[in-house]
Amino acid sequence: LVDLQRHQVIDLLPDRKAETSKVWIQKHPEINVVSRDRAGDYATAAHQGAPQAIEAADRFHILKNLAEAVEKALTQCRPELQKGLKAKEAAQAEILEVPLLSPVTVDGQPYSSHQTERYDRYQQAMALRKQGMIVKEIAKRVGMGQRTVQSWLAHNEYPETCYHTRRHRSRFDAYAPYIQQRWNEGCHNIEQLWREIKAQGYPHSAQALRTHLEPLCGSVKADFPEGSSLDHFSAKKATWLFIRHFADLNKKEREELATIRQASESAETIYQLVQAFLQMVRTLGGEHLESWLRSVRACHIPELHRFANGVERDKAAVLVGLTLFHNNGQTEGQVTRIKLIKRMMYGRAGFALLRQRVLHRF
């Protein structure tokens, strides 16, 4: 508990239960403003313990909730973004023509936004491979590691989990000198070379050998169109392009943001609504909150609807948070100091000593 005027910790409670906080607050009727995050227990404690006080929702936590909603919304925009890419780049028209995977895992659990996005990248990789693109270029285009793409190509179906925990050498390495020798002798028949090293114990297919011999065969690299930022679109990274002030973005980030907004009407709607909300936060323009909520209700973005519903449930505190200057920045700093003190004590001392050290700064 922090006095926001004196910038000082006034007490440390043993737990974060609503009842504990309420009892403490009731003993201090002089409280007239309570700045808090949006956790239900803190809201209940403030309502019941200080009915005379004004409650202000912390702006940082409001924006954190908004960023989470934006990331989920942008994940759902990915198919629309890929359609925009398809219209611009006819060479990649096959990417989205692959049937979409049912959004459930093998054990029947719904796909998370991360799993959905990863599977979409898998579909891109498969389509690019059919066009003749090499693994290195595919990995660069879809924004994944080369080993991950190699693993995807090695399976006949999408592997839901395929994580490599250690590096390993290729089994081809042991046969490379022999292949090089036979190649220099003039034997360029890959099937023949494969049969020879197969007899020596080579465990893989002729196609795998063909892949290793692509440099020797002099394969001509296909002329693919230049990649777009939409190829390696990441909802998590794009969220920060939507949240940050436009003036703070560098040239590359502005171009990427413009590409996303132009390729998807939903993304453009999200951006306009997010920037309008951020303007309220920056200027403490809480009087515009109601009109902003009406705009959200009129749009077709379910994730923003859910965020707006949460704002409605805590509307009075959010409105105060967007109007008054109070915020929890000091409190978050004190929490960091508490964690430092606890680590200095190695967890061997009890709550009583911790409270004394926090209150008296020793």
Secondary structure as GFF3:
##gff-version 3
##sequence-region A 1 362
A	DSSP	beta_strand	2	3	.	.	.	ID=ss1
A	DSSP	beta_strand	8	9	.	.	.	ID=ss2
A	DSSP	alpha_helix	18	26	.	.	.	ID=ss3
A	DSSP	beta_strand	33	36	.	.	.	ID=ss4
A	DSSP	alpha_helix	40	49	.	.	.	ID=ss5
A	DSSP	beta_strand	54	57	.	.	.	ID=ss6
A	DSSP	alpha_helix	59	76	.	.	.	ID=ss7
A	DSSP	alpha_helix	78	88	.	.	.	ID=ss8
A	DSSP	three_ten_helix	90	92	.	.	.	ID=ss9
A	DSSP	three_ten_helix	95	97	.	.	.	ID=ss10
A	DSSP	alpha_helix	113	130	.	.	.	ID=ss11
A	DSSP	alpha_helix	135	142	.	.	.	ID=ss12
A	DSSP	alpha_helix	146	154	.	.	.	ID=ss13
A	DSSP	three_ten_helix	171	175	.	.	.	ID=ss14
A	DSSP	alpha_helix	176	184	.	.	.	ID=ss15
A	DSSP	alpha_helix	190	199	.	.	.	ID=ss16
A	DSSP	alpha_helix	206	212	.	.	.	ID=ss17
A	DSSP	alpha_helix	214	217	.	.	.	ID=ss18
A	DSSP	alpha_helix	235	243	.	.	.	ID=ss19
A	DSSP	three_ten_helix	246	248	.	.	.	ID=ss20
A	DSSP	alpha_helix	251	263	.	.	.	ID=ss21
A	DSSP	alpha_helix	265	283	.	.	.	ID=ss22
A	DSSP	three_ten_helix	286	288	.	.	.	ID=ss23
A	DSSP	alpha_helix	289	298	.	.	.	ID=ss24
A	DSSP	alpha_helix	302	313	.	.	.	ID=ss25
A	DSSP	alpha_helix	315	321	.	.	.	ID=ss26
A	DSSP	alpha_helix	329	344	.	.	.	ID=ss27
A	DSSP	alpha_helix	351	360	.	.	.	ID=ss28
###
